[in-house]
Amino acid sequence: MAVDIRTDAAHRKVFYDGKKMTLVGMTARKYVDFPVTGSVAEMVTRAADD
């Protein structure tokens, strides 16, 4: 899954390959990745909670 999020203040990309999630701050030029297990719905819920 790949998501491109653009707002007036920031540009972010989110990638999920079934094993890990990568968050990329295009404006900040930084990224982080971490392991994630479960379904896409569980991953989205977990990311929103964290």
N, CA, C and O of each residue as an XYZ file, in Angstrom:
200
protein
N       0.852     -1.145      0.000
C       0.000      0.000      0.000
C       0.913      1.227      0.000
O       1.944      1.248      0.673
N       0.528      2.221     -0.746
C       1.260      3.491     -0.761
C       0.248      4.622     -0.688
O      -0.746      4.630     -1.413
N       0.512      5.577      0.199
C      -0.377      6.711      0.382
C       0.458      7.987      0.305
O       1.519      8.081      0.921
N      -0.023      8.952     -0.445
C       0.630     10.248     -0.572
C      -0.274     11.278      0.096
O      -1.407     11.480     -0.342
N       0.213     11.934      1.154
C      -0.580     12.894      1.924
C       0.026     14.278      1.747
O       1.177     14.518      2.113
N      -0.756     15.175      1.186
C      -0.282     16.554      0.981
C      -1.234     17.530      1.669
O      -2.450     17.487      1.482
N      -0.638     18.406      2.465
C      -1.387     19.499      3.079
C      -0.632     20.788      2.789
O       0.434     20.764      2.173
N      -1.180     21.902      3.230
C      -0.478     23.175      3.054
C       0.836     23.199      3.843
O       1.788     23.869      3.444
N       0.884     22.477      4.948
C       2.045     22.525      5.837
C       3.064     21.413      5.599
O       4.231     21.575      5.953
N       2.656     20.296      5.013
C       3.579     19.158      4.912
C       3.225     18.244      3.750
O       2.121     18.288      3.206
N       4.188     17.421      3.391
C       3.997     16.396      2.368
C       4.585     15.106      2.929
O       5.777     15.040      3.231
N       3.748     14.086      3.067
C       4.175     12.807      3.651
C       3.791     11.662      2.737
O       2.805     11.729      2.002
N       4.597     10.602      2.800
C       4.274      9.367      2.096
C       4.327      8.228      3.098
O       5.185      8.199      3.980
N       3.400      7.291      2.952
C       3.317      6.128      3.821
C       3.335      4.891      2.940
O       2.575      4.793      1.977
N       4.215      3.941      3.277
C       4.319      2.690      2.543
C       4.127      1.530      3.506
O       4.640      1.550      4.626
N       3.393      0.525      3.071
C       3.174     -0.673      3.880
C       3.270     -1.873      2.953
O       2.533     -1.960      1.972
N       4.179     -2.805      3.258
C       4.388     -3.969      2.399
C       3.907     -5.276      3.022
O       4.237     -6.358      2.535
N       3.135     -5.177      4.088
C       2.648     -6.377      4.756
C       3.520     -6.796      5.927
O       3.095     -7.587      6.769
N       4.741     -6.270      5.985
C       5.666     -6.595      7.066
C       6.148     -5.364      7.824
O       6.363     -5.414      9.035
N       6.315     -4.262      7.105
C       6.774     -3.042      7.781
C       6.090     -1.821      7.184
O       5.614     -1.834      6.049
N       6.060     -0.768      7.988
C       5.509      0.511      7.553
C       6.661      1.507      7.492
O       7.515      1.548      8.378
N       6.668      2.300      6.439
C       7.665      3.350      6.293
C       6.926      4.671      6.146
O       6.047      4.809      5.296
N       7.284      5.636      6.974
C       6.727      6.983      6.910
C       7.834      7.904      6.416
O       8.935      7.912      6.967
N       7.539      8.681      5.376
C       8.531      9.580      4.804
C       7.994     11.001      4.869
O       6.929     11.295      4.327
N       8.725     11.868      5.525
C       8.387     13.289      5.563
C       9.114     13.983      4.425
O      10.300     14.292      4.541
N       8.423     14.225      3.343
C       9.051     14.808      2.163
C       9.541     16.226      2.434
O      10.607     16.613      1.956
N       8.778     16.999      3.191
C       9.171     18.367      3.515
C      10.351     18.363      4.488
O      11.306     19.121      4.320
N      10.278     17.510      5.495
C      11.322     17.428      6.520
C      12.541     16.633      6.041
O      13.616     16.730      6.632
N      12.373     15.848      4.971
C      13.437     15.014      4.415
C      13.939     14.001      5.441
O      15.143     13.814      5.616
N      12.979     13.344      6.121
C      13.283     12.316      7.114
C      12.347     11.137      6.906
O      11.273     11.276      6.321
N      12.771      9.967      7.396
C      11.910      8.797      7.317
C      12.115      7.913      8.538
O      13.117      8.018      9.245
N      11.146      7.045      8.766
C      11.237      6.044      9.816
C      10.503      4.809      9.313
O       9.482      4.913      8.633
N      11.030      3.646      9.653
C      10.289      2.427      9.348
C      10.306      1.515     10.566
O      11.231      1.538     11.377
N       9.247      0.708     10.667
C       9.107     -0.172     11.814
C       8.254     -1.363     11.420
O       7.406     -1.262     10.533
N       8.482     -2.506     12.086
C       7.713     -3.703     11.765
C       6.254     -3.567     12.193
O       5.947     -3.008     13.246
N       5.370     -4.086     11.359
C       3.937     -4.074     11.643
C       3.374     -5.415     11.205
O       3.699     -5.907     10.124
N       2.536     -6.002     12.033
C       1.880     -7.251     11.663
C       0.374     -7.052     11.683
O      -0.130     -6.105     12.287
N      -0.327     -7.940     11.028
C      -1.783     -7.864     11.012
C      -2.308     -7.387      9.678
O      -1.562     -7.246      8.709
N      -3.596     -7.143      9.643
C      -4.258     -6.707      8.417
C      -4.024     -5.215      8.181
O      -3.525     -4.508      9.056
N      -4.388     -4.751      6.998
C      -4.262     -3.333      6.677
C      -5.113     -2.505      7.642
O      -4.673     -1.453      8.107
N      -6.320     -2.967      7.945
C      -7.192     -2.240      8.873
C      -6.550     -2.142     10.259
O      -6.604     -1.085     10.889
N      -5.950     -3.222     10.734
C      -5.278     -3.196     12.035
C      -4.072     -2.269     12.006
O      -3.807     -1.562     12.979
N      -3.341     -2.268     10.898
C      -2.193     -1.405     10.748
C      -2.592      0.064     10.784
O      -1.925      0.869     11.434
N      -3.665      0.420     10.098
C      -4.126      1.806     10.081
C      -4.588      2.235     11.470
O      -4.303      3.352     11.903
N      -5.290      1.363     12.160
C      -5.733      1.663     13.524
C      -4.550      1.849     14.446
O      -4.521      2.789     15.240
N      -3.580      0.967     14.350
C      -2.385      1.058     15.195
C      -1.611      2.341     14.904
O      -1.156      3.012     15.830
N      -1.460      2.684     13.632
C      -0.722      3.889     13.269
C      -1.446      5.135     13.800
O      -0.803      6.067     14.284
N      -2.754      5.152     13.710
C      -3.524      6.290     14.217
C      -3.401      6.403     15.736
O      -3.322      7.506     16.276
N      -3.384      5.255     16.424
C      -3.257      5.260     17.872
C      -1.872      5.698     18.326
O      -1.725      6.407     19.322
N      -0.860      5.266     17.582
C       0.534      5.587     17.959
C       0.890      6.983     17.540
O       2.014      7.430     17.771
